[in-house]
Amino acid sequence: MKMNLVKPMKSPNKIINYWKKEKLIILLLSIFGILYNVGMVIRPIYQGKLIDALVKKDNLYNLLKLAALYVFLIGLVQIFRYFKRYYVRQFANRTTVTMRFMLNNNILHKKEKDLNNENMGSLMTKAISDVDVCVEGMRKVTTEIFDTGVLLITYIVTLLKYDVKITLIACTFIPVAILIAEKLKRIIFKYTREYREKISQVSDITYDRIDNAILYRLYGRERDNRKIYEEELEDFEKKAIIANIWENAMQPIYNVIAMSGIVFVIIMVGQKVIEGTFTIGIFSTYISIFSVMAVKASRVAKLFNTIQKSSISWKRIKPYLNEYEEVDTTLSKINKYTSLNMEKVNFAYTSKEYIIKNINIKCKSGDIIGVTGTIGCGKSTLGKIFLGEYPYEGNIEIDEKQFKNYSPYERSKVISYLGHEPHLISDTIYNNITLGDEGDISHVLEMVCFNEDLKHMEKEINTSVGNGGVRLSGGQQSRIALARSLYHKNKILILDDPFSAVDMNTEEKIISNLRNNYKDCLIILISHRLSIFKHLNQIILMKEDKTCDYGNHEELLINSKLYQQLYGLQQRKESEDNEK
């Protein structure tokens, strides 16, 4: 079995676990982070020593030796910096991949009804943008632990060694900048949340405009939609500006506050130079260290802003970071031929009203079962029960095994389901049918009468369809989707209105092909068109009062008034169409 390139993690909804997962990288990052930031104090110290050596007019040999040591140490520190930054980026990249992997796994295992309740624009923003923002915040926190935390400790200890009193007075302003940032975090949280929510809204509107562009154009809604879209973009721009101002514009203010202590440094350290207590080199060293330390400390204030921004994104994606769901690929013994038994099957979306009531039927491989009825009687719902996502009452057995006891993987290997929406992907015809498998698709294209269509396509099965490709007719889309179901042939084929966009002659040919070439399959055909039902073995006629009539075409013409009416109306309409 092929190993996963990305390994699942435990408790992905606890943010600390992402650091635990990469503990080796964090260890190496810690080592090089400490070495780099402790080593950063070397530059100003040796810079001061070089200045003192020049002032003292030390001999050339000593100057060159000191300069060479200075350059060597600075080079070594930069090597530490390179590895620190490398491992920080490694941590961020691996965390992004892991977080997206876990989020994607959760979305793939959501039930259809849950996905239908999702806002597509919001979901895409969470899966892409919010993950990036969250991980960027984690990266900055990890970086600033060393670039600010370790460096501040190293610099403060160094400055205290020079003079305790001056250091304590000069550093008084640094906590003020940090305190202001702490007080402002609620405001930043508020505006950042509004900004992230607006991104989701604009993404959803954009997705809707692209997906339904033709529909809006046909009904002359383009101008009104453009106006609405422009208003949304204007609101988005305002929220983005406000959020960015609060996040970034405060940084210069934090810098000024933190650097205010430089005035005391210049006066008090300068006085010590005049008194002869400090050298000019120490004066240079002290000012350099304090300046860097003050700027770094002011970044702690900005870090609060970044954490607030990231926490918004984390709260948005956290509900989607559930435990990894492994697909159970174990299979029970699959018989060559199959049987289906449904007894007293009921279904209701809510407890108030049944959509399906008291379905009873027995069938086997080689049978083609027709399901029809009036609009809204529950035909499609009956087919969706076999997706395993909806609870039902009663008994459904496939090969004498309760349907409820089939795992999702087992269901995918026993049942092929084709909904009334074709669901083509933006790829070639070949990949739309095989979905990544390798094999010959000529036989299924022949089954769905697509051979003639291919002759008019220059690249034939390698023709791209969907976005950026050839626009197919509704009938062509339906037949490619049907070819996909036939290619991934299972023992039970459930086809929900597969011929709604197909002409009647083609429909007849496809049904004939299915009868002759899929005798080892049980086919359940859901349709409102009854012309082909005379070729089917059994028919379930679902009525508005939730009762059903059963039988073949001839039996229902005799025993069911509703079937007689539906069939008669369709026959008359077909005759009128033929006369025209």
Secondary structure, 3 states (H helix, E strand, C coil): CCCCCCCCCCCCCCCHHHHHHCHHHHHHHHHHHHHHHHHCCHHHHHHHHHHHHHHCCCCHHHHHHHHHHHHHHHHHHHHHHHHHHHHHHHHHHHHHHHHHHHHHHHHHCCCHHHHHCCCHHHHHHHHHHHHHHHHHHHHHHHHHHHHHHHHHHHHHHHHHHHCHHHHHHHCCHHHHHHHHHHHHHHHHHHHHHHHHHHHHHHHHHHHHHHHCHHHHHHCCCHHHHHHHHHHHHHHHHHHHHHHHHHHHHCHHHHHHHHHCCHHHHHHHHHHHHHHCCCCHHHHHHHHHHHHHHHHHHHHHHHHHHHHHHHHHHHHHHHHHCCCCCCCCCCCCCCCCCCEEEEEEEEECCCCCCCCEEEEEEEEECCCEEEEEECCCCCHHHHHHHCCCCCCCEEEEEECCEEHHHCCHHHHHHHEEEECCCCCCCCEEHHHHHHCCCCCCCHHHHHHCCCHHHHHCCCCHHHCEECCCCECCCHHHHHHHHHHHHHHCCCCEEEEECCCCCCCHHHHHHHHHHHHHHCCCCEEEEECCCCCCHHHCCEEEEECCCCCEEEECHHHHHHHCHHHHHHHHHHHHHHHHHHHC
